[in-house]
């Protein structure tokens, strides 16, 4: 399992504002977003200590998990790649 950012400030994407993270598990043909949280790390400390988001997360108990087929989940890659090419 990994904890990955799924939403951050669109203006500068520098991880210095509120970041919504998700705990992701990939099993066979399924990708699960097990739980959602808010990153509570100090970005400067993370950079200095060469760490990432896994250390201080406030998990949101009222947000349900989500399950995607790997095929559907991969279509997000196409969206981002298409945007980059423009």
C-alpha positions as CSV (number, residue, x, y, z in Angstrom):
1,X,0.0,0.0,0.0
2,X,1.0,3.5,-0.7
3,X,-0.2,6.9,0.3
4,X,-0.5,9.3,-2.7
5,X,-1.7,12.8,-3.2
6,X,-4.9,13.1,-5.2
7,X,-5.7,16.8,-4.7
8,X,-3.5,19.8,-4.1
9,X,-3.4,23.5,-4.9
10,X,-3.7,24.0,-8.6
11,X,-1.9,27.3,-8.7
12,X,1.6,26.0,-8.0
13,X,1.5,22.3,-7.0
14,X,4.2,22.9,-4.5
15,X,2.7,20.8,-1.7
16,X,2.6,23.8,0.6
17,X,-1.1,24.0,1.1
18,X,-3.8,21.4,2.0
19,X,-3.2,18.1,0.3
20,X,-5.9,15.4,0.1
21,X,-4.2,12.0,0.1
22,X,-5.5,8.5,-0.4
23,X,-4.2,5.1,0.8
24,X,-3.9,3.0,-2.4
25,X,-3.8,-0.7,-2.7
26,X,-3.4,-2.5,-6.0
27,X,-4.4,-6.2,-6.2
28,X,-4.7,-8.2,-9.4
29,X,-7.2,-6.3,-11.7
30,X,-8.4,-3.9,-9.0
31,X,-7.2,-0.6,-7.5
32,X,-8.6,0.3,-4.1
33,X,-8.6,3.7,-2.5
34,X,-8.9,2.4,1.0
35,X,-9.1,5.6,3.0
36,X,-8.8,9.4,2.4
37,X,-7.0,11.9,4.6
38,X,-5.6,15.3,4.9
39,X,-1.8,15.7,4.9
40,X,-0.7,17.4,8.1
41,X,3.1,17.5,7.4
42,X,5.2,20.6,7.3
43,X,6.5,20.7,3.7
44,X,9.8,22.2,4.6
45,X,10.5,19.4,7.2
46,X,9.6,16.7,4.6
47,X,12.1,18.1,2.1
48,X,14.8,18.5,4.7
49,X,14.3,15.0,6.0
50,X,13.8,13.4,2.6
51,X,10.4,12.0,3.6
52,X,7.0,12.0,2.0
53,X,3.3,12.1,3.0
54,X,3.1,8.9,5.1
55,X,4.1,10.4,8.4
56,X,1.2,12.7,9.5
57,X,-2.2,12.1,8.0
58,X,-5.6,13.0,9.5
59,X,-7.8,10.2,8.2
60,X,-11.3,11.1,7.3
61,X,-13.6,8.4,8.8
62,X,-16.8,9.4,7.0
63,X,-15.4,9.0,3.5
64,X,-16.1,5.6,2.0
65,X,-13.5,3.6,0.2
66,X,-13.6,3.3,-3.6
67,X,-12.7,0.4,-5.9
68,X,-11.8,0.7,-9.6
69,X,-11.0,-1.8,-12.3
70,X,-7.3,-1.5,-13.3
71,X,-8.5,-0.8,-16.9
72,X,-10.7,2.1,-15.8
73,X,-8.0,3.4,-13.4
74,X,-5.5,3.5,-16.2
75,X,-7.7,5.8,-18.3
76,X,-6.6,8.6,-15.9
77,X,-3.1,8.2,-17.3
78,X,-4.5,9.0,-20.8
79,X,-6.2,12.2,-19.5
80,X,-3.1,13.5,-17.9
81,X,-0.9,12.6,-20.9
82,X,-3.3,14.3,-23.3
83,X,-3.3,17.5,-21.2
84,X,0.5,17.6,-21.1
85,X,0.7,17.3,-24.9
86,X,-1.4,20.5,-25.5
